[in-house]
Amino acid sequence: HESWTEETEGIDTSRQIPVIMEKGDILFFSELLIHSSNKNRSKERWRRSYVCHYIREDSNVL
């Protein structure tokens, strides 16, 4: 939603499911889920987030 962002092409957005969240809510989801966010409408500022990834010690990155 900024000049430097790109849209994902080839995704069927007719099946998207909106998740409406309130201040202080938390959301967990799989890294395999295609996800995005609309512009923050609650304030005239950036939305803040904390991202944490867990990778097992025996995982292989190809």
Short mmCIF file of the C-alpha atoms (twelve columns), coordinates in Angstrom:
data_MODEL
# 
_entry.id   MODEL 
# 
loop_
_atom_site.group_PDB 
_atom_site.id 
_atom_site.type_symbol 
_atom_site.label_atom_id 
_atom_site.label_alt_id 
_atom_site.label_comp_id 
_atom_site.label_asym_id 
_atom_site.label_seq_id 
_atom_site.Cartn_x 
_atom_site.Cartn_y 
_atom_site.Cartn_z 
_atom_site.pdbx_PDB_model_num 
ATOM 1  C CA . HIS A 1  0.000   0.000   0.000  1 
ATOM 2  C CA . GLU A 2  3.058   2.164   -0.405 1 
ATOM 3  C CA . SER A 3  4.913   3.043   -3.580 1 
ATOM 4  C CA . TRP A 4  7.668   0.517   -2.735 1 
ATOM 5  C CA . THR A 5  5.369   -2.480  -2.144 1 
ATOM 6  C CA . GLU A 6  4.409   -5.094  -4.698 1 
ATOM 7  C CA . GLU A 7  1.146   -6.955  -5.165 1 
ATOM 8  C CA . THR A 8  1.150   -10.760 -5.267 1 
ATOM 9  C CA . GLU A 9  0.178   -11.925 -8.737 1 
ATOM 10 C CA . GLY A 10 -1.759  -15.086 -9.544 1 
ATOM 11 C CA . ILE A 11 -3.539  -15.336 -6.194 1 
ATOM 12 C CA . ASP A 12 -7.289  -16.008 -6.067 1 
ATOM 13 C CA . THR A 13 -8.421  -13.271 -3.666 1 
ATOM 14 C CA . SER A 14 -12.079 -14.330 -3.886 1 
ATOM 15 C CA . ARG A 15 -11.384 -16.942 -1.174 1 
ATOM 16 C CA . GLN A 16 -9.622  -14.662 1.271  1 
ATOM 17 C CA . ILE A 17 -10.870 -14.585 4.858  1 
ATOM 18 C CA . PRO A 18 -10.548 -11.258 6.691  1 
ATOM 19 C CA . VAL A 19 -9.359  -11.349 10.301 1 
ATOM 20 C CA . ILE A 20 -10.551 -8.259  12.143 1 
ATOM 21 C CA . MET A 21 -8.309  -7.539  15.111 1 
ATOM 22 C CA . GLU A 22 -8.483  -5.140  18.010 1 
ATOM 23 C CA . LYS A 23 -5.660  -3.336  19.785 1 
ATOM 24 C CA . GLY A 24 -3.613  -5.872  21.748 1 
ATOM 25 C CA . ASP A 25 -4.843  -8.917  19.795 1 
ATOM 26 C CA . ILE A 26 -2.371  -11.588 18.718 1 
ATOM 27 C CA . LEU A 27 -2.524  -13.840 15.661 1 
ATOM 28 C CA . PHE A 28 -0.581  -17.053 15.024 1 
ATOM 29 C CA . PHE A 29 -0.508  -18.689 11.599 1 
ATOM 30 C CA . SER A 30 1.549   -21.082 9.500  1 
ATOM 31 C CA . GLU A 31 4.369   -19.744 7.372  1 
ATOM 32 C CA . LEU A 32 2.703   -21.566 4.468  1 
ATOM 33 C CA . LEU A 33 -0.327  -19.270 4.642  1 
ATOM 34 C CA . ILE A 34 -0.390  -16.541 2.004  1 
ATOM 35 C CA . HIS A 35 -1.110  -13.423 4.011  1 
ATOM 36 C CA . SER A 36 -1.309  -9.669  3.637  1 
ATOM 37 C CA . SER A 37 -2.646  -6.623  5.379  1 
ATOM 38 C CA . ASN A 38 -4.596  -3.573  4.362  1 
ATOM 39 C CA . LYS A 39 -3.519  -0.089  5.332  1 
ATOM 40 C CA . ASN A 40 -3.852  0.681   9.039  1 
ATOM 41 C CA . ARG A 41 -7.169  2.525   9.371  1 
ATOM 42 C CA . SER A 42 -7.124  3.005   13.138 1 
ATOM 43 C CA . LYS A 43 -4.454  5.724   13.206 1 
ATOM 44 C CA . GLU A 44 -2.385  7.788   10.823 1 
ATOM 45 C CA . ARG A 45 0.740   5.810   11.661 1 
ATOM 46 C CA . TRP A 46 2.441   2.533   10.784 1 
ATOM 47 C CA . ARG A 47 1.044   -0.708  12.110 1 
ATOM 48 C CA . ARG A 48 3.486   -2.337  14.496 1 
ATOM 49 C CA . SER A 49 4.168   -6.053  14.627 1 
ATOM 50 C CA . TYR A 50 6.523   -8.539  16.238 1 
ATOM 51 C CA . VAL A 51 7.553   -11.464 14.073 1 
ATOM 52 C CA . CYS A 52 9.099   -14.606 15.525 1 
ATOM 53 C CA . HIS A 53 10.114  -17.721 13.569 1 
ATOM 54 C CA . TYR A 54 10.945  -21.132 15.010 1 
ATOM 55 C CA . ILE A 55 13.264  -23.352 12.973 1 
ATOM 56 C CA . ARG A 56 14.224  -26.781 14.257 1 
ATOM 57 C CA . GLU A 57 17.932  -27.486 14.640 1 
ATOM 58 C CA . ASP A 58 17.750  -30.420 12.190 1 
ATOM 59 C CA . SER A 59 15.960  -28.420 9.481  1 
ATOM 60 C CA . ASN A 60 17.536  -28.138 6.043  1 
ATOM 61 C CA . VAL A 61 17.183  -25.030 3.907  1 
ATOM 62 C CA . LEU A 62 17.340  -25.804 0.190  1 
# 
